[in-house]
Amino acid sequence: MKRLTSPLVAATLVALCLGAAACSGNSSSSSSTSKATTPTTAYVAPPQVVTPTTIINGVSINVPTDAAGKPILPARDNGRQIILTKKGILPQDLEACVSAPMTWTNLTTKAVRIWTDQVPPPFKSQTIAAGSSFTFTPPTGIATSFLYHTSLGFDGAVEIGQVPGAC
């Protein structure tokens, strides 16, 4: 997931702390205390892709669906398909079957790479051109879970097991 940092935020927090320290003291008047907070960012799943095709660099590309032909859910879904978009990954967390091939489809206008160092064996995709896909088949008979990363800056998760509805 992307982490946002900013020198301006850090400088503002230091100034607030110094200001609060200068204002604190033993005076008989009442004082209010302010607490500086650090902004946080949470992953927000991208919108669901509900159209059967999309246009990438002037070419019509079929949008992957689940086994029943339904659009892939943004946050958590089961099956074999993962969609890469400029706003994130669909689904963020895929539940897949043991030994079933999983396919990542690049629906961005940029080339993308995917990698993990957690799956036995670790893998790194070739460059996935805009509108193209990459398929990975996990080792036979291993139920596991792993995180993966994309060159877009987004991370996702896969849980491999006997998942009802995914197998």
Secondary structure, DSSP 4 states (H G I P E B T S, - for coil): ------HHHHHHHHHHHHHHHHH-S--SS---------------PPPP--SSEEEETTEEEEPPB-TTSPBPPSSEEESSEEEEETTEEESSEEEEETT--EEEEE-SSS-B-EEESSSSS-EE---B-TT-EEEE-PPTT--EEEEEEETTS-EEEEEEE--TTT-
